Amino acid sequence: MLKVVHDEAEPNEASGSVLDEIVREAARQMLAVALQAEVSAYIDAHAEEVDENGHRLVVRNGHHNEREVITAAGPVPVRAPRVNDKRTDPATGERKRFASAILPAWARKSPRVAEVLPLLYLHGLSSSDFGPALTQFLGTSHGLSAATITRLTKDWQDEATTFNKRSLAGTDYVYCWVDGIHLKVRLEQDKVCLLVMIGVRADGTKELIALDDGHRESTEPWLDLLRGCKRRGMAAPVLAVGDGALGFWSAVREVFPETREQRCWWHKIGNVLNALPKSAQPGGKKALAEIWNAEDKDHAQAAANVFAADYGTKWPKAAAKITDDLDVLLAFYDYPAEHWIHLRTTNPIESTFATVRLRQRVTKGPGSRAAGVAMAFKLIESAQTRWRAVNAPHLVALVRAGAVFKNGKLIERPDESEGGDQQVA
């Protein structure tokens, strides 16, 4: 058993320093063991491959030069084992190379450290402040200079540009959420308005479709974005979910007229309550919940009629916000009940950008709109790895296939209805 005992008179700073050193030494040892095991597994996997003299083609070859890798535990010195792979690729004639999945070639910081950089930048940390700030947590500023951050920002801009030019022909988005996200991030000019589209693939997984600087949420920027997606091979989503104030709806009717519309209840509730006096808002909010949380479309329509009767006389604008959009507010009832929780709001977008929207001040130093878009792209790219698939993902493919759902239940399978038969669930 390992015991670490300190003099009681020793200051807390020293204790903290010793603790950090213990953590870093443990990280170094564990990383060394992991790299060694990875190389050994690679060599053992090719042990049967030999040359004409019976000598192995894949063998150990000492170690690479020591390098320092910045991790969440602080800077860790690493000497990665080296592999001599004498095999050649029969197709290209080039030498094969061992590539570590644990420690990629030339890596100087762990992916977790790289993920936090755009988040800190979005939250207002100046590039010149990265070194001093992260030194307090990582124990070093090596590799985190202002020049490094500036170079990373440029790389992220290139990544965002490449992302928005990729082919969409091989990906089918059945549902999509859309929103305009306003950010005041490191800019001298007006705020960035990010046009965001997140989709659900046929296998139920969520992923970012597009992220672009729209300057505003009007129809023309959305038209440009959707036309670009269509040119790159994107098929029309079955259902789109978004705020009613967006210019997106005019754009989607032109580019993907077959896509159905679902208004976001989170935005709608806020709009309705703003049209009510404060004294009426608690009751109004409860009445609205009776609509969007109803067990089926008939009960939802009945609850909407009750809301209009109770509030329409005194506050007709509040009632009209529900009655005028009722069809697109209740569209989600025509899809699997397991998906309703996902389709009623634009929460996948809102939750991703919630922490950024809380930060309103413009930080010191000029920035650019491209930098703001790039930082947001890196943020959502990082968040995307933690997104969960929609409930009952197997039903997404049925929705794309044209299966009919009534009040959340499957009533018809397209392949069976062609013969005149229907399957009732």
C-alpha positions in Angstrom: 0.0 0.0 0.0 1.3 3.4 -0.9 1.1 6.1 1.7 2.0 9.8 1.2 2.7 11.7 4.5 3.4 15.4 4.7 4.6 17.6 7.4 1.6 19.3 9.0 3.5 22.6 8.8 3.9 22.3 5.1 1.8 24.9 3.2 -1.3 23.9 1.2 0.4 24.9 -2.1 3.2 22.3 -1.5 0.6 19.7 -0.8 -1.2 20.5 -4.0 2.0 20.4 -5.9 2.9 16.9 -4.6 -0.6 15.7 -5.4 -0.3 17.0 -8.9 3.1 15.3 -9.4 1.7 12.0 -8.2 -1.2 12.2 -10.6 1.2 13.1 -13.5 3.6 10.3 -12.7 0.7 7.8 -12.6 -0.6 9.2 -15.9 2.9 8.8 -17.4 3.3 5.2 -16.2 -0.2 4.2 -17.4 0.4 5.8 -20.8 3.7 4.0 -21.2 2.1 0.7 -20.3 -0.8 1.3 -22.8 1.6 2.3 -25.6 3.7 -0.8 -24.9 0.7 -3.0 -25.0 -0.5 -1.5 -28.2 2.8 -2.0 -30.0 3.1 -5.6 -28.6 -0.4 -6.4 -29.9 0.5 -5.0 -33.4 3.8 -7.0 -33.6 2.1 -10.2 -32.4 -0.7 -9.8 -35.0 1.9 -9.9 -37.7 4.3 -12.4 -36.2 3.8 -15.0 -39.0 4.9 -12.6 -41.7 8.6 -13.2 -42.5 11.0 -12.5 -45.3 12.9 -15.0 -47.5 15.4 -15.6 -44.6 12.7 -16.3 -42.0 13.1 -12.9 -40.3 10.1 -11.1 -39.0 8.9 -8.2 -41.1 7.3 -6.4 -38.1 9.6 -5.9 -35.1 10.4 -3.4 -32.3 12.8 -0.6 -33.0 13.6 1.2 -29.8 11.8 4.4 -28.9 11.0 7.8 -30.4 12.4 10.9 -28.9 10.8 12.0 -25.7 8.0 14.6 -26.1 5.7 16.4 -23.7 1.9 15.8 -24.2 -0.5 18.2 -22.5 -3.3 16.2 -20.8 -6.1 16.8 -18.4 -3.6 15.7 -15.7 -1.1 18.2 -16.8 2.1 17.9 -19.0 3.2 14.2 -19.3 6.6 13.2 -20.8 6.2 10.4 -23.3 8.7 8.1 -25.1 6.6 6.2 -27.5 7.9 2.7 -28.6 8.9 2.6 -32.3 8.0 -0.1 -34.7 10.0 -1.2 -37.8 7.4 -2.4 -40.3 9.1 -3.7 -43.5 6.0 -4.8 -45.2 4.8 -3.0 -48.4 1.3 -2.3 -49.7 0.8 -4.5 -52.8 -1.5 -1.9 -54.3 0.7 1.2 -53.9 4.1 -0.3 -53.3 4.6 2.0 -50.3 5.9 0.9 -46.9 3.3 0.2 -44.3 3.5 2.1 -41.1 2.3 1.5 -37.5 0.0 4.3 -36.4 -0.9 4.5 -32.7 -4.5 5.0 -31.9 -3.6 6.1 -28.3 -1.0 8.7 -29.2 -1.2 9.9 -32.8 2.0 11.0 -34.5 3.1 14.5 -33.6 0.3 14.9 -31.0 1.1 17.5 -28.4 -2.2 17.7 -26.5 -5.0 15.3 -25.7 -8.3 15.6 -27.5 -10.0 16.7 -24.3 -7.6 19.6 -24.0 -8.2 20.5 -27.7 -12.0 20.3 -27.1 -11.9 22.9 -24.3 -10.0 25.5 -26.3 -12.9 26.6 -28.6 -15.3 26.5 -25.7 -13.0 28.9 -23.7 -12.6 31.1 -26.8 -16.4 31.3 -27.2 -16.8 32.2 -23.6 -14.5 35.2 -24.1 -11.0 34.1 -23.2 -8.5 36.2 -25.3 -5.9 34.2 -27.2 -3.2 35.9 -25.2 -4.8 34.7 -22.0 -4.9 31.0 -22.8 -1.3 30.3 -21.6 -1.6 32.0 -18.2 -5.1 30.7 -17.6 -4.5 27.1 -18.5 -1.1 27.0 -16.8 -3.0 27.2 -13.5 -4.8 24.0 -14.4 -2.3 22.1 -16.5 1.0 23.2 -14.9 2.4 24.4 -18.2 1.7 26.9 -21.0 3.8 25.0 -23.5 2.0 24.7 -26.8 -0.7 27.2 -25.7 0.8 30.5 -26.8 -1.2 33.2 -28.5 0.3 32.3 -31.8 -0.7 28.6 -31.3 -4.3 29.6 -30.5 -4.4 31.9 -33.5 -3.2 29.1 -35.8 -5.7 26.7 -34.3 -8.5 29.3 -35.0 -7.4 29.4 -38.7 -7.4 25.6 -38.8 -10.9 25.5 -37.3 -12.1 27.9 -39.9 -10.8 25.7 -42.6 -12.5 22.7 -41.0 -15.8 24.5 -40.9 -15.5 25.5 -44.5 -14.7 21.9 -45.5 -17.6 20.6 -43.5 -20.1 22.9 -45.2 -18.8 21.7 -48.6 -19.0 17.9 -48.0 -21.2 15.7 -50.0 -24.6 14.8 -48.5 -25.6 12.3 -51.1 -24.9 9.3 -48.9 -26.7 10.5 -45.8 -30.5 10.5 -45.3 -31.9 13.0 -42.7 -35.5 12.0 -41.8 -36.1 14.7 -39.2 -34.3 18.0 -38.7 -34.2 20.8 -36.2 -33.5 24.4 -37.4 -32.8 27.6 -35.5 -31.0 30.9 -35.7 -28.5 31.3 -32.8 -27.3 34.8 -32.0 -23.8 35.1 -30.5 -21.9 38.1 -29.3 -18.5 36.5 -29.4 -15.3 38.5 -29.7 -16.6 40.8 -32.4 -16.4 44.5 -33.0 -19.3 44.4 -35.4 -22.9 43.2 -34.9 -23.7 39.8 -33.5 -23.2 36.6 -35.4 -26.4 34.9 -36.4 -25.7 31.2 -36.9 -28.1 29.2 -39.0 -28.0 25.7 -37.5 -29.5 22.5 -38.8 -29.3 19.3 -36.9 -30.7 16.1 -38.3 -31.7 12.5 -37.4 -30.3 9.8 -39.7 -32.4 6.8 -40.7 -30.6 4.8 -37.9 -31.8 7.3 -35.3 -28.5 9.1 -34.6 -28.3 12.8 -34.5 -25.7 14.9 -36.3 -25.0 18.4 -37.5 -26.1 19.0 -41.0 -25.1 22.6 -41.6 -23.8 25.6 -39.7 -23.5 28.9 -41.4 -23.3 32.7 -40.8 -26.7 34.0 -41.9 -26.2 37.6 -40.7 -30.0 37.4 -40.0 -32.8 34.8 -39.8 -34.6 36.0 -43.0 -35.6 33.9 -45.9 -32.7 34.6 -48.3 -29.9 33.2 -46.0 -32.0 30.1 -45.3 -32.6 29.7 -49.1 -28.8 29.9 -49.7 -28.2 27.3 -47.0 -30.9 24.8 -48.2 -30.1 25.2 -51.9 -26.5 24.4 -51.0 -27.5 21.3 -49.1 -29.7 20.1 -52.0 -26.9 20.7 -54.5 -24.7 18.5 -52.4 -27.2 15.7 -52.5 -29.4 16.2 -49.4 -32.9 14.6 -49.7 -35.9 16.4 -48.3 -36.4 15.7 -44.6 -39.8 14.2 -43.7 -40.3 16.7 -40.9 -38.6 19.9 -39.9 -38.9 21.5 -36.4 -38.3 25.2 -35.8 -39.4 28.5 -34.4 -42.3 30.1 -36.3 -40.5 33.4 -36.6 -37.8 32.0 -38.9 -37.5 32.8 -42.5 -36.7 29.1 -42.8 -40.3 28.1 -43.5 -40.6 30.2 -46.7 -37.3 28.8 -47.8 -38.1 25.1 -47.1 -41.4 25.4 -49.0 -39.4 26.4 -52.0 -36.5 24.0 -51.8 -38.1 21.0 -50.1 -41.9 21.5 -50.6 -42.6 17.9 -49.5 -41.1 18.5 -46.0 -43.8 18.8 -43.3 -43.6 21.5 -40.6 -43.6 21.3 -36.8 -43.5 24.5 -34.8 -41.3 24.5 -31.7 -43.4 24.5 -28.5 -40.6 26.0 -26.4 -40.6 29.1 -28.6 -44.4 29.2 -28.9 -45.0 29.1 -25.2 -42.6 32.0 -24.7 -44.4 34.0 -27.4 -47.8 33.3 -26.0 -46.9 34.2 -22.4 -45.3 37.5 -23.6 -48.8 38.4 -25.0 -50.4 37.8 -21.5 -50.1 39.9 -18.4 -48.0 38.5 -15.6 -51.0 37.7 -13.5 -52.4 35.5 -16.3 -49.1 33.7 -17.2 -49.2 30.9 -14.6 -52.6 29.8 -15.7 -51.8 30.3 -19.3 -48.7 28.1 -19.0 -50.7 25.4 -17.4 -53.4 25.6 -20.1 -50.7 25.4 -22.8 -49.3 22.2 -21.2 -52.7 20.6 -21.6 -52.3 21.1 -25.4 -48.8 20.0 -26.2 -48.8 17.2 -23.5 -52.2 15.8 -24.5 -52.5 12.0 -25.0 -53.6 12.4 -28.6 -54.4 15.0 -31.3 -58.2 15.1 -30.5 -57.5 15.9 -26.9 -54.9 18.5 -27.9 -57.4 20.2 -30.3 -60.0 20.2 -27.5 -57.5 21.8 -25.1 -56.6 24.4 -27.7 -60.3 25.3 -28.0 -60.5 25.7 -24.2 -57.5 28.0 -24.3 -59.0 30.1 -27.0 -62.3 30.4 -25.1 -60.6 31.2 -21.8 -58.1 33.8 -23.1 -59.3 34.9 -26.5 -61.8 37.5 -25.3 -59.3 39.5 -23.2 -56.1 38.6 -25.0 -57.0 37.8 -28.6 -53.3 38.0 -29.7 -52.3 35.3 -27.3 -55.1 33.0 -28.4 -54.4 33.7 -32.1 -50.8 32.5 -31.7 -52.2 29.1 -30.9 -55.2 28.9 -33.1 -53.5 30.2 -36.2 -50.7 27.7 -36.0 -52.5 24.8 -34.5 -52.0 22.4 -37.5 -48.2 22.8 -37.5 -48.1 22.8 -33.7 -49.7 19.4 -33.6 -48.0 17.8 -36.5 -45.9 15.6 -34.2 -48.9 13.5 -33.4 -48.6 11.9 -36.8 -45.3 10.3 -35.9 -44.2 7.6 -33.5 -45.2 8.4 -29.9 -41.6 7.5 -28.9 -40.4 10.5 -31.0 -42.8 13.1 -29.7 -40.4 14.2 -26.9 -37.8 15.0 -29.6 -40.2 16.6 -32.2 -42.0 19.1 -30.0 -39.1 21.5 -29.5 -35.7 22.5 -31.0 -34.1 21.4 -27.7 -31.1 19.6 -29.4 -30.0 23.0 -30.7 -31.0 25.0 -27.6 -29.2 22.7 -25.2 -26.0 22.7 -27.2 -25.7 26.5 -27.3 -27.2 27.2 -23.9 -23.9 27.9 -22.1 -22.8 30.1 -25.0 -26.0 32.2 -25.0 -25.6 32.9 -21.3 -22.4 34.8 -22.0 -23.5 38.2 -23.4 -20.5 40.5 -23.1 -18.1 41.2 -26.0 -14.6 40.3 -24.9 -11.5 42.4 -25.5 -9.7 42.3 -28.9 -11.2 42.3 -32.3 -12.5 39.2 -33.9 -14.1 38.1 -37.2 -17.4 36.5 -38.2 -15.5 33.6 -39.7 -13.8 33.0 -36.3 -17.1 33.1 -34.5 -18.6 30.5 -36.9 -15.5 28.3 -36.5 -15.6 28.4 -32.8 -19.3 27.4 -32.7 -18.5 24.6 -35.2 -15.9 23.2 -32.9 -18.2 23.5 -29.9 -21.0 21.6 -31.6 -18.6 19.0 -33.1 -17.4 18.3 -29.6 -21.0 18.1 -28.2 -22.1 15.8 -31.0 -20.0 13.0 -29.6 -22.3 12.9 -26.6 -25.6 13.2 -28.3 -28.0 10.3 -27.7 -30.0 8.6 -30.5 -33.7 9.3 -30.6 -36.0 6.9 -28.7 -37.0 3.8 -30.6 -34.5 4.5 -33.4 -35.8 1.6 -35.5 -39.0 3.5 -36.2 -37.1 6.3 -38.0 -36.6 4.2 -41.0 -40.3 3.4 -41.1 -41.1 7.1 -41.1 -38.8 7.6 -44.1 -40.5 4.6 -45.8 -43.8 6.3 -45.6 -45.4 4.3 -42.8 -48.6 5.9 -41.4 -48.9 6.7 -37.7 -52.0 8.0 -36.0 -51.7 9.4 -32.5 -48.3 7.9 -32.3 -49.3 4.3 -33.3 -48.3 2.5 -36.5 -51.4 1.7 -38.6 -49.9 1.0 -42.0 -46.7 -0.4 -43.5 -46.2 0.8 -47.1 -44.9 -2.5 -48.4 -48.0 -4.3 -47.1 -50.5 -1.6 -48.1 -49.6 -2.0 -51.8 -51.4 -5.3 -51.8 -54.5 -3.8 -50.3 -53.8 -5.0 -46.8 -53.2 -2.8 -43.8 -51.6 -3.8 -40.5 -53.3 -2.3 -37.5 -51.1 -1.8 -34.4 
